[in-house]
Amino acid sequence: MKEAYLEVTFRRGRAIAAYYYLPRRPGEKSTKTRRIEGGMLIDYNRDEKPIGIEITAPSQVTLAAFNRILEQLGQDPIGHADLAPLHAA
């Protein structure tokens, strides 16, 4: 997977969880998880490279906080439209 993307799980029209997939090689698996601010977890592969961000509290995530995390991980920032599905309902 060459580009990052967001996958959101809904229940009764509300986002209950989400996962932001970071660029990775096909078949890469998470071997370590680190809890961070605002109900998020970062998954790392066996080489300690971040491969995704689990969002356990979608309604609490702000664009500014998410972009701070992406910056710390060496990733490009995203825009409002990229997180819009978290707040769609």
VMD Tcl script that builds the backbone (N, CA, C; Angstrom):
set m [mol new atoms 267]
animate dup $m
set s [atomselect $m all]
$s set {name element resname resid chain x y z} {
  {N N MET 1 A 0.848 -1.165 0.000}
  {CA C MET 1 A 0.000 0.000 0.000}
  {C C MET 1 A 0.901 1.237 0.000}
  {N N LYS 2 A 0.698 2.069 -0.986}
  {CA C LYS 2 A 1.573 3.220 -1.136}
  {C C LYS 2 A 1.044 4.482 -0.490}
  {N N GLU 3 A -0.268 4.575 -0.310}
  {CA C GLU 3 A -0.850 5.776 0.260}
  {C C GLU 3 A -1.605 5.465 1.545}
  {N N ALA 4 A -1.642 6.450 2.425}
  {CA C ALA 4 A -2.391 6.306 3.671}
  {C C ALA 4 A -3.888 6.437 3.386}
  {N N TYR 5 A -4.695 5.770 4.212}
  {CA C TYR 5 A -6.145 5.929 4.093}
  {C C TYR 5 A -6.815 5.610 5.421}
  {N N LEU 6 A -8.045 6.121 5.567}
  {CA C LEU 6 A -8.816 5.965 6.791}
  {C C LEU 6 A -9.951 4.980 6.568}
  {N N GLU 7 A -10.113 4.057 7.520}
  {CA C GLU 7 A -11.224 3.103 7.506}
  {C C GLU 7 A -12.016 3.332 8.803}
  {N N VAL 8 A -13.327 3.539 8.668}
  {CA C VAL 8 A -14.164 3.865 9.823}
  {C C VAL 8 A -15.221 2.790 10.014}
  {N N THR 9 A -15.451 2.397 11.263}
  {CA C THR 9 A -16.510 1.458 11.614}
  {C C THR 9 A -17.647 2.246 12.249}
  {N N PHE 10 A -18.853 2.051 11.693}
  {CA C PHE 10 A -20.039 2.757 12.174}
  {C C PHE 10 A -21.005 1.788 12.841}
  {N N ARG 11 A -21.732 2.285 13.809}
  {CA C ARG 11 A -22.844 1.547 14.409}
  {C C ARG 11 A -23.973 2.554 14.613}
  {N N ARG 12 A -25.133 2.215 14.043}
  {CA C ARG 12 A -26.295 3.099 14.111}
  {C C ARG 12 A -25.973 4.513 13.653}
  {N N GLY 13 A -25.189 4.611 12.585}
  {CA C GLY 13 A -24.872 5.904 11.996}
  {C C GLY 13 A -23.798 6.714 12.685}
  {N N ARG 14 A -23.166 6.151 13.711}
  {CA C ARG 14 A -22.114 6.863 14.436}
  {C C ARG 14 A -20.790 6.117 14.324}
  {N N ALA 15 A -19.727 6.882 14.161}
  {CA C ALA 15 A -18.393 6.286 14.120}
  {C C ALA 15 A -18.043 5.782 15.514}
  {N N ILE 16 A -17.702 4.492 15.606}
  {CA C ILE 16 A -17.342 3.932 16.919}
  {C C ILE 16 A -15.856 3.591 17.013}
  {N N ALA 17 A -15.206 3.475 15.873}
  {CA C ALA 17 A -13.767 3.192 15.834}
  {C C ALA 17 A -13.266 3.501 14.427}
  {N N ALA 18 A -11.960 3.669 14.310}
  {CA C ALA 18 A -11.376 3.931 12.998}
  {C C ALA 18 A -9.924 3.469 13.003}
  {N N TYR 19 A -9.411 3.287 11.808}
  {CA C TYR 19 A -8.007 2.909 11.663}
  {C C TYR 19 A -7.428 3.693 10.498}
  {N N TYR 20 A -6.320 4.380 10.747}
  {CA C TYR 20 A -5.634 5.144 9.710}
  {C C TYR 20 A -4.423 4.324 9.275}
  {N N TYR 21 A -4.522 3.755 8.092}
  {CA C TYR 21 A -3.449 2.921 7.551}
  {C C TYR 21 A -2.351 3.809 6.990}
  {N N LEU 22 A -1.134 3.624 7.470}
  {CA C LEU 22 A 0.028 4.331 6.937}
  {C C LEU 22 A 0.638 3.496 5.815}
  {N N PRO 23 A 1.388 4.141 4.919}
  {CA C PRO 23 A 2.023 3.360 3.845}
  {C C PRO 23 A 2.850 2.215 4.423}
  {N N ARG 24 A 2.725 1.044 3.787}
  {CA C ARG 24 A 3.432 -0.150 4.258}
  {C C ARG 24 A 3.568 -1.148 3.124}
  {N N ARG 25 A 4.405 -2.124 3.366}
  {CA C ARG 25 A 4.561 -3.213 2.395}
  {C C ARG 25 A 3.410 -4.198 2.564}
  {N N PRO 26 A 2.990 -4.840 1.492}
  {CA C PRO 26 A 1.925 -5.847 1.596}
  {C C PRO 26 A 2.292 -6.931 2.612}
  {N N GLY 27 A 1.332 -7.288 3.444}
  {CA C GLY 27 A 1.543 -8.360 4.411}
  {C C GLY 27 A 2.189 -7.949 5.713}
  {N N GLU 28 A 2.589 -6.684 5.853}
  {CA C GLU 28 A 3.209 -6.255 7.109}
  {C C GLU 28 A 2.206 -6.361 8.252}
  {N N LYS 29 A 2.661 -6.814 9.380}
  {CA C LYS 29 A 1.821 -7.008 10.561}
  {C C LYS 29 A 2.325 -6.146 11.715}
  {N N SER 30 A 1.424 -5.855 12.623}
  {CA C SER 30 A 1.772 -5.119 13.829}
  {C C SER 30 A 2.412 -6.076 14.834}
  {N N THR 31 A 3.542 -5.659 15.394}
  {CA C THR 31 A 4.199 -6.459 16.427}
  {C C THR 31 A 4.297 -5.704 17.750}
  {N N LYS 32 A 3.978 -4.406 17.717}
  {CA C LYS 32 A 4.053 -3.584 18.919}
  {C C LYS 32 A 3.016 -2.471 18.798}
  {N N THR 33 A 2.380 -2.144 19.906}
  {CA C THR 33 A 1.391 -1.069 19.936}
  {C C THR 33 A 1.721 -0.123 21.076}
  {N N ARG 34 A 1.604 1.172 20.797}
  {CA C ARG 34 A 1.872 2.194 21.820}
  {C C ARG 34 A 0.654 3.101 21.945}
  {N N ARG 35 A 0.146 3.266 23.163}
  {CA C ARG 35 A -0.995 4.148 23.434}
  {C C ARG 35 A -0.514 5.598 23.454}
  {N N ILE 36 A -1.285 6.478 22.798}
  {CA C ILE 36 A -0.946 7.895 22.769}
  {C C ILE 36 A -2.172 8.721 23.144}
  {N N GLU 37 A -2.043 10.017 23.063}
  {CA C GLU 37 A -3.101 10.942 23.474}
  {C C GLU 37 A -4.426 10.740 22.751}
  {N N GLY 38 A -5.485 11.138 23.389}
  {CA C GLY 38 A -6.792 11.218 22.758}
  {C C GLY 38 A -7.400 9.917 22.282}
  {N N GLY 39 A -7.155 8.821 22.959}
  {CA C GLY 39 A -7.764 7.561 22.562}
  {C C GLY 39 A -7.224 7.002 21.264}
  {N N MET 40 A -5.930 7.111 21.057}
  {CA C MET 40 A -5.307 6.569 19.844}
  {C C MET 40 A -4.183 5.608 20.221}
  {N N LEU 41 A -3.929 4.663 19.333}
  {CA C LEU 41 A -2.850 3.691 19.489}
  {C C LEU 41 A -2.068 3.642 18.186}
  {N N ILE 42 A -0.751 3.564 18.279}
  {CA C ILE 42 A 0.080 3.442 17.086}
  {C C ILE 42 A 0.580 2.012 16.999}
  {N N ASP 43 A 0.398 1.408 15.827}
  {CA C ASP 43 A 0.909 0.066 15.569}
  {C C ASP 43 A 2.233 0.173 14.821}
  {N N TYR 44 A 3.185 -0.664 15.236}
  {CA C TYR 44 A 4.515 -0.701 14.622}
  {C C TYR 44 A 4.785 -2.099 14.079}
  {N N ASN 45 A 5.579 -2.171 13.009}
  {CA C ASN 45 A 5.986 -3.474 12.488}
  {C C ASN 45 A 7.221 -3.959 13.255}
  {N N ARG 46 A 7.758 -5.086 12.857}
  {CA C ARG 46 A 8.899 -5.661 13.590}
  {C C ARG 46 A 10.153 -4.801 13.515}
  {N N ASP 47 A 10.216 -3.884 12.514}
  {CA C ASP 47 A 11.354 -2.980 12.374}
  {C C ASP 47 A 11.126 -1.647 13.090}
  {N N GLU 48 A 10.051 -1.579 13.923}
  {CA C GLU 48 A 9.704 -0.372 14.668}
  {C C GLU 48 A 9.218 0.770 13.766}
  {N N LYS 49 A 8.779 0.455 12.564}
  {CA C LYS 49 A 8.218 1.455 11.652}
  {C C LYS 49 A 6.714 1.536 11.907}
  {N N PRO 50 A 6.165 2.761 12.075}
  {CA C PRO 50 A 4.718 2.877 12.283}
  {C C PRO 50 A 3.959 2.454 11.028}
  {N N ILE 51 A 2.922 1.618 11.217}
  {CA C ILE 51 A 2.146 1.142 10.067}
  {C C ILE 51 A 0.666 1.512 10.157}
  {N N GLY 52 A 0.238 2.058 11.304}
  {CA C GLY 52 A -1.158 2.458 11.408}
  {C C GLY 52 A -1.475 3.102 12.740}
  {N N ILE 53 A -2.605 3.820 12.747}
  {CA C ILE 53 A -3.064 4.483 13.962}
  {C C ILE 53 A -4.500 4.051 14.215}
  {N N GLU 54 A -4.713 3.394 15.341}
  {CA C GLU 54 A -6.062 2.995 15.730}
  {C C GLU 54 A -6.695 4.138 16.504}
  {N N ILE 55 A -7.919 4.471 16.134}
  {CA C ILE 55 A -8.650 5.565 16.773}
  {C C ILE 55 A -9.816 4.950 17.525}
  {N N THR 56 A -9.713 4.917 18.853}
  {CA C THR 56 A -10.742 4.256 19.663}
  {C C THR 56 A -11.834 5.201 20.127}
  {N N ALA 57 A -11.604 6.490 20.008}
  {CA C ALA 57 A -12.599 7.498 20.394}
  {C C ALA 57 A -12.714 8.535 19.279}
  {N N PRO 58 A -13.346 8.165 18.151}
  {CA C PRO 58 A -13.390 9.051 16.981}
  {C C PRO 58 A -13.929 10.448 17.254}
  {N N SER 59 A -14.891 10.576 18.137}
  {CA C SER 59 A -15.491 11.892 18.391}
  {C C SER 59 A -14.533 12.840 19.110}
  {N N GLN 60 A -13.473 12.314 19.698}
  {CA C GLN 60 A -12.518 13.134 20.446}
  {C C GLN 60 A -11.319 13.574 19.613}
  {N N VAL 61 A -11.151 13.026 18.431}
  {CA C VAL 61 A -9.969 13.309 17.621}
  {C C VAL 61 A -10.124 14.640 16.894}
  {N N THR 62 A -9.124 15.500 17.053}
  {CA C THR 62 A -9.107 16.758 16.320}
  {C C THR 62 A -8.052 16.678 15.222}
  {N N LEU 63 A -8.224 17.490 14.210}
  {CA C LEU 63 A -7.258 17.521 13.118}
  {C C LEU 63 A -5.884 17.944 13.628}
  {N N ALA 64 A -5.846 18.941 14.505}
  {CA C ALA 64 A -4.564 19.415 15.040}
  {C C ALA 64 A -3.829 18.310 15.792}
  {N N ALA 65 A -4.542 17.582 16.648}
  {CA C ALA 65 A -3.916 16.497 17.415}
  {C C ALA 65 A -3.445 15.387 16.490}
  {N N PHE 66 A -4.266 15.048 15.506}
  {CA C PHE 66 A -3.894 13.973 14.588}
  {C C PHE 66 A -2.664 14.364 13.769}
  {N N ASN 67 A -2.622 15.603 13.303}
  {CA C ASN 67 A -1.464 16.050 12.533}
  {C C ASN 67 A -0.201 16.124 13.383}
  {N N ARG 68 A -0.343 16.419 14.684}
  {CA C ARG 68 A 0.831 16.372 15.578}
  {C C ARG 68 A 1.405 14.966 15.623}
  {N N ILE 69 A 0.520 13.971 15.720}
  {CA C ILE 69 A 0.961 12.575 15.751}
  {C C ILE 69 A 1.642 12.216 14.437}
  {N N LEU 70 A 1.016 12.585 13.333}
  {CA C LEU 70 A 1.613 12.284 12.019}
  {C C LEU 70 A 2.988 12.925 11.881}
  {N N GLU 71 A 3.124 14.155 12.351}
  {CA C GLU 71 A 4.414 14.836 12.284}
  {C C GLU 71 A 5.465 14.080 13.095}
  {N N GLN 72 A 5.100 13.642 14.298}
  {CA C GLN 72 A 6.025 12.881 15.141}
  {C C GLN 72 A 6.456 11.580 14.466}
  {N N LEU 73 A 5.566 11.022 13.634}
  {CA C LEU 73 A 5.858 9.763 12.940}
  {C C LEU 73 A 6.546 9.978 11.597}
  {N N GLY 74 A 6.808 11.241 11.248}
  {CA C GLY 74 A 7.471 11.538 9.984}
  {C C GLY 74 A 6.552 11.425 8.780}
  {N N GLN 75 A 5.249 11.605 9.004}
  {CA C GLN 75 A 4.258 11.498 7.932}
  {C C GLN 75 A 3.763 12.888 7.539}
  {N N ASP 76 A 3.214 12.994 6.338}
  {CA C ASP 76 A 2.649 14.251 5.861}
  {C C ASP 76 A 1.347 14.558 6.605}
  {N N PRO 77 A 1.058 15.833 6.828}
  {CA C PRO 77 A -0.208 16.201 7.475}
  {C C PRO 77 A -1.383 15.931 6.539}
  {N N ILE 78 A -2.573 15.858 7.145}
  {CA C ILE 78 A -3.789 15.645 6.371}
  {C C ILE 78 A -4.692 16.864 6.535}
  {N N GLY 79 A -5.768 16.922 5.754}
  {CA C GLY 79 A -6.704 18.040 5.818}
  {C C GLY 79 A -8.016 17.635 6.453}
  {N N HIS 80 A -8.898 18.606 6.632}
  {CA C HIS 80 A -10.208 18.362 7.248}
  {C C HIS 80 A -10.979 17.264 6.517}
  {N N ALA 81 A -10.928 17.260 5.204}
  {CA C ALA 81 A -11.688 16.275 4.425}
  {C C ALA 81 A -11.244 14.847 4.724}
  {N N ASP 82 A -9.981 14.664 5.092}
  {CA C ASP 82 A -9.471 13.331 5.378}
  {C C ASP 82 A -10.068 12.735 6.660}
  {N N LEU 83 A -10.408 13.577 7.612}
  {CA C LEU 83 A -11.006 13.098 8.869}
  {C C LEU 83 A -12.517 13.289 8.910}
  {N N ALA 84 A -13.087 13.859 7.877}
  {CA C ALA 84 A -14.528 14.146 7.854}
  {C C ALA 84 A -15.398 12.931 8.189}
  {N N PRO 85 A -15.067 11.718 7.729}
  {CA C PRO 85 A -15.918 10.568 8.069}
  {C C PRO 85 A -16.054 10.308 9.579}
  {N N LEU 86 A -15.083 10.734 10.370}
  {CA C LEU 86 A -15.177 10.531 11.818}
  {C C LEU 86 A -16.308 11.354 12.437}
  {N N HIS 87 A -16.624 12.459 11.809}
  {CA C HIS 87 A -17.613 13.379 12.367}
  {C C HIS 87 A -18.840 13.513 11.472}
  {N N ALA 88 A -19.010 12.580 10.555}
  {CA C ALA 88 A -20.086 12.668 9.559}
  {C C ALA 88 A -21.474 12.491 10.147}
  {N N ALA 89 A -21.609 11.672 11.147}
  {CA C ALA 89 A -22.964 11.377 11.683}
  {C C ALA 89 A -23.359 12.354 12.752}
}
mol reanalyze $m
mol bondsrecalc $m
mol representation Tube
mol addrep $m
